[in-house]
Amino acid sequence: MRRVAGAAAVLALVLCQSVTPVRGTENEIVPEGSLLVALAYGVDSHERAISRRNRESPLLDYLVPDDSVREQIDGDIQRTTERLALRLHYGLSDSWNLTLEVPYLRITQESSLSPRSAEATAEVERLSSRTISGLGELRATSLHRPQYDDQHGFVWGYGLLIPGEDPQSPYAGRGTLFLDSPFTRLLALVHYTYYPLLGRARFDLQAELRIPLEEKLATAAAASVGVKPGNRLGVAVGWEQELGPVATGVTLGHHGQSQSEVGGAKQGDKVQETWLRLKLGVGNLQALESGPLAFPFILYVQYETTVQGYNTPIRSDARLVLQTYF
């Protein structure tokens, strides 16, 4: 308990340097020697998509891009991903943090598809009902904060996204039911925060670039092929506001991914998605300004959904997150 109180006292000192200690963002910097622990459970389901014609359509249109084959398939398909993730975030110094996120996933594919031709049979079998589960993609980052004062904060970072397990499905193009991304990806990010001195609020602007490395993946024909997804760039702008013990937030983001390559050939499968995230939480972090706490925490619910896009599933992602400091 003495160690917890000591770490909390350090955290309180840093929080008191700003009039807006709104917490809960993934790229925040914690004080030297402090440990942030976050546990999150989320459910993401999708049964609709935005097609390459910029129209809302059944998810099948996204999973089977070949019109001539898709027209020979009847029925519907839905996918649901349950995600339990542990995130550890340690302060090596007041301006340098290391983070590690380890997720466990359970993906359920529910299909009522039936083929109307022999050509469509293979696609229907590939998209049959089944469930897979296991360790997801690990995210490790190094975060650095060269500037921080009462009105401005800037964080930059880099890291890796590493597959947790080998793919459980043979590669069959778009729609392959992977447990998680089977590609090692390089990560770079920047995050600017402005504190407007208007109550307990913050304005965030962030960008993240992911560059996948080419991998050899097994195919349904027991062969292997070199696959390289396109690079992905995402940007987001958000506002968070504390109202006593209640924390609120809204974020609008957009990401685009260039087309992938299979065996060196472009696939014409670029992706664009604009999404909206709403957050509502409750916690006792404001009390740190008056002294140390045995258990500083914030508990929040978060909902994220697709609002516009091109060649992308329409996501409906709800999460519950508990975040505490030691």
C-alpha positions in Angstrom: 0.0 0.0 0.0 2.9 2.4 0.8 4.3 1.8 -2.7 0.9 2.5 -4.4 0.5 5.6 -2.4 4.0 6.8 -3.3 3.4 6.3 -7.0 0.0 8.0 -6.8 1.7 11.0 -5.1 4.0 11.3 -8.0 1.1 11.1 -10.4 -0.8 13.7 -8.4 2.2 16.1 -8.7 2.3 15.8 -12.4 -1.5 16.1 -12.7 -1.4 19.3 -10.7 0.9 20.9 -13.3 -2.1 21.0 -15.7 -5.6 22.2 -15.1 -6.9 19.6 -17.5 -5.9 16.1 -16.4 -8.4 14.3 -18.7 -7.2 10.7 -19.0 -7.9 7.6 -21.0 -6.1 8.2 -24.3 -3.8 5.4 -25.6 -0.8 7.7 -26.1 -0.8 9.5 -22.8 2.5 9.8 -20.9 2.6 8.5 -17.3 5.2 9.7 -14.7 8.5 8.0 -14.2 8.1 4.8 -12.2 4.4 4.7 -12.7 2.5 1.8 -14.3 -0.8 2.2 -16.1 -2.9 -1.0 -16.4 -5.9 -1.2 -18.6 -8.3 -4.1 -19.1 -10.8 -3.9 -22.0 -13.6 -6.1 -23.2 -15.2 -5.4 -26.5 -17.7 -6.8 -29.1 -17.5 -5.8 -32.7 -20.1 -7.1 -35.1 -20.8 -6.5 -38.7 -23.3 -7.8 -41.2 -23.3 -4.9 -43.7 -20.6 -3.2 -45.7 -19.9 -0.2 -47.9 -19.1 -1.5 -51.4 -16.7 -0.2 -54.0 -19.7 1.5 -55.5 -20.0 3.6 -52.3 -23.3 2.0 -51.5 -24.4 0.1 -48.3 -24.7 -3.6 -49.1 -24.7 -7.0 -47.4 -21.4 -8.1 -46.0 -21.2 -10.8 -48.7 -20.5 -8.1 -51.3 -17.3 -7.2 -49.4 -16.2 -10.8 -48.8 -16.8 -12.0 -52.4 -15.8 -9.1 -54.7 -16.3 -11.2 -57.9 -19.8 -10.2 -59.1 -20.2 -13.2 -61.3 -19.6 -15.6 -58.3 -21.5 -13.6 -55.7 -24.6 -13.6 -57.9 -24.6 -17.4 -57.6 -24.9 -17.3 -53.8 -28.0 -17.0 -51.7 -28.3 -16.2 -48.0 -26.5 -13.9 -45.5 -23.3 -13.9 -43.4 -22.4 -12.1 -40.2 -19.1 -11.9 -38.2 -18.7 -11.0 -34.5 -15.4 -10.5 -32.7 -15.1 -10.6 -29.0 -11.9 -9.0 -27.7 -10.3 -9.1 -24.2 -7.2 -7.0 -24.0 -4.6 -6.2 -21.3 -2.5 -3.0 -21.8 0.6 -2.3 -19.7 2.1 1.2 -19.9 5.2 2.0 -17.9 7.0 5.3 -17.4 10.8 5.0 -17.9 10.9 8.8 -17.3 8.5 11.7 -17.3 9.0 12.0 -21.1 9.6 8.3 -22.2 7.1 5.5 -21.8 6.9 1.9 -23.1 3.6 0.1 -23.7 2.5 -3.5 -24.5 -1.0 -4.6 -25.4 -1.9 -8.3 -25.5 -5.4 -9.2 -26.8 -7.3 -12.5 -26.8 -10.0 -12.9 -29.5 -12.9 -15.1 -30.3 -14.4 -14.7 -33.8 -17.7 -16.2 -34.7 -18.8 -16.4 -38.4 -22.5 -17.2 -38.9 -23.5 -18.1 -42.4 -26.7 -19.2 -44.1 -25.2 -19.1 -47.6 -26.0 -21.6 -50.2 -24.5 -22.0 -53.7 -26.5 -22.0 -57.0 -23.6 -23.2 -59.1 -20.5 -25.4 -58.7 -18.3 -22.3 -59.2 -19.8 -20.7 -56.0 -19.5 -23.9 -53.9 -15.9 -23.2 -52.9 -16.8 -19.7 -51.7 -19.7 -20.9 -49.7 -17.5 -23.6 -48.0 -14.9 -20.9 -47.2 -17.5 -18.7 -45.6 -19.3 -21.5 -43.6 -20.3 -21.0 -40.0 -17.5 -21.6 -37.5 -15.7 -20.1 -34.5 -12.0 -19.5 -34.0 -10.2 -18.1 -30.9 -6.7 -17.4 -29.6 -4.1 -14.7 -29.0 -4.4 -11.7 -31.2 -2.0 -9.1 -32.5 0.5 -7.8 -29.9 1.2 -4.0 -30.0 4.5 -2.7 -28.5 5.3 1.0 -28.6 7.9 3.5 -27.4 6.3 6.9 -26.7 8.3 10.2 -26.3 7.0 13.6 -25.1 9.4 16.5 -26.1 6.9 19.2 -25.0 4.3 19.5 -22.3 2.9 22.6 -20.4 -0.5 23.9 -19.3 -1.7 24.4 -22.8 0.2 22.2 -25.2 1.4 18.6 -25.3 3.2 16.7 -28.1 3.9 12.9 -28.2 5.6 10.9 -30.9 6.2 7.2 -31.0 7.1 4.1 -32.9 6.6 0.4 -32.5 5.6 -3.0 -33.9 2.4 -4.9 -34.4 3.2 -8.6 -34.1 1.0 -11.6 -34.9 0.1 -13.5 -31.8 -0.4 -16.8 -33.5 -0.1 -18.4 -36.9 -3.1 -18.0 -39.3 -5.7 -20.7 -38.6 -7.2 -20.4 -42.1 -5.5 -20.8 -45.6 -5.3 -17.6 -47.5 -8.1 -17.2 -50.0 -8.1 -13.5 -50.7 -10.3 -10.9 -49.1 -12.6 -12.3 -46.5 -10.2 -15.0 -45.2 -11.2 -15.6 -41.6 -7.9 -14.9 -39.9 -7.8 -14.8 -36.1 -6.1 -11.4 -36.4 -3.7 -9.8 -38.8 -1.0 -12.3 -39.8 1.4 -9.5 -40.8 4.2 -7.9 -38.8 3.6 -4.2 -39.2 5.9 -1.2 -38.4 4.1 1.6 -36.6 4.8 5.4 -36.3 2.5 8.0 -34.6 2.2 11.6 -33.6 -0.2 13.1 -31.1 -0.8 16.8 -30.3 -3.0 17.9 -27.4 -4.3 21.4 -26.8 -5.7 22.4 -23.4 -8.0 25.4 -24.0 -8.1 26.5 -20.3 -11.9 26.1 -20.6 -12.9 23.9 -17.7 -11.3 20.5 -17.6 -11.1 19.8 -21.3 -8.6 18.7 -24.0 -8.5 18.8 -27.8 -6.5 15.9 -29.5 -5.2 15.6 -33.0 -3.3 12.4 -33.9 -2.0 10.5 -36.9 -0.7 6.9 -37.2 1.0 5.1 -40.0 1.2 1.3 -40.3 3.6 -0.4 -42.8 3.1 -4.1 -43.2 5.9 -6.5 -44.1 5.4 -9.1 -46.8 4.6 -12.6 -45.5 4.4 -16.0 -47.1 0.9 -17.5 -46.4 -0.4 -20.9 -47.2 -3.3 -21.2 -49.7 -6.2 -23.6 -50.0 -4.2 -25.4 -52.7 -1.5 -26.2 -50.0 0.9 -23.8 -51.8 2.2 -20.5 -50.5 2.2 -17.1 -51.9 3.8 -13.8 -50.9 1.1 -11.3 -49.6 1.7 -7.7 -48.7 -1.2 -5.5 -47.5 -1.2 -1.9 -48.4 0.2 0.8 -46.1 -2.4 2.3 -43.8 -2.6 6.0 -42.7 -5.1 7.1 -40.1 -5.9 10.5 -38.6 -8.3 11.5 -35.8 -9.5 14.6 -34.1 -11.2 14.5 -30.7 -12.6 16.4 -27.7 -12.7 15.2 -24.1 -14.3 17.0 -21.2 -14.4 16.2 -17.5 -17.6 17.1 -15.5 -16.6 16.3 -12.0 -16.1 12.5 -11.7 -17.7 12.0 -15.2 -15.5 12.0 -18.3 -17.0 12.4 -21.8 -15.4 12.3 -25.2 -16.1 12.3 -28.9 -13.6 11.5 -31.7 -14.0 11.6 -35.5 -11.4 9.6 -37.5 -10.5 8.5 -41.0 -8.1 5.9 -42.3 -7.1 4.8 -45.7 -5.2 1.7 -46.8 -3.6 1.3 -50.3 -4.2 -1.8 -52.3 -2.5 -5.1 -51.4 -0.2 -7.2 -53.5 -0.4 -11.0 -53.9 2.5 -12.6 -55.7 3.5 -9.1 -56.7 0.2 -8.3 -58.4 -2.0 -5.4 -57.3 -5.4 -6.5 -56.0 -7.4 -3.3 -56.5 -8.7 -3.6 -52.9 -7.9 -0.2 -51.4 -10.0 0.8 -48.3 -11.3 4.0 -46.9 -13.3 4.4 -43.7 -14.5 7.3 -41.6 -15.6 6.4 -38.1 -17.1 8.1 -35.0 -16.3 7.2 -31.4 -18.3 8.2 -28.3 -17.0 7.7 -24.8 -18.5 8.1 -21.3 -16.7 7.3 -18.1 -16.5 7.8 -14.4 -13.4 7.9 -12.1 -11.6 9.5 -9.2 -8.5 10.9 -10.9 -9.6 14.4 -10.1 -9.1 13.7 -6.4 -5.4 13.1 -7.1 -5.0 16.9 -7.0 -5.8 16.8 -3.3 -3.5 13.9 -2.4 -2.6 10.3 -3.1 -5.2 7.6 -3.6 -4.9 3.9 -2.9 -6.7 3.0 -6.2 -6.8 5.8 -8.8 -9.0 4.6 -11.7 -11.3 5.5 -14.6 -14.0 3.2 -15.9 -15.6 4.0 -19.3 -17.8 2.6 -22.0 -16.9 3.4 -25.6 -18.9 2.9 -28.9 -17.3 3.2 -32.3 -19.1 2.9 -35.7 -18.4 3.4 -39.4 -20.1 6.5 -40.8 -18.7 6.5 -44.3 -16.3 4.5 -46.4 -15.3 2.7 -49.5 -14.8 -1.1 -49.7 -15.1 -1.6 -46.0 -17.3 -3.5 -43.5 -19.6 -1.4 -41.4 -18.4 -1.8 -37.8 -20.4 -1.6 -34.6 -17.8 -1.8 -31.8 -18.8 -1.5 -28.1 -16.1 -1.7 -25.3 -15.9 -1.5 -21.6 -12.5 -0.3 -20.2 -11.1 -0.2 -16.7 -7.9 1.8 -16.3 -5.8 2.2 -13.2 -2.4 3.4 -12.0 0.2 2.0 -9.7 
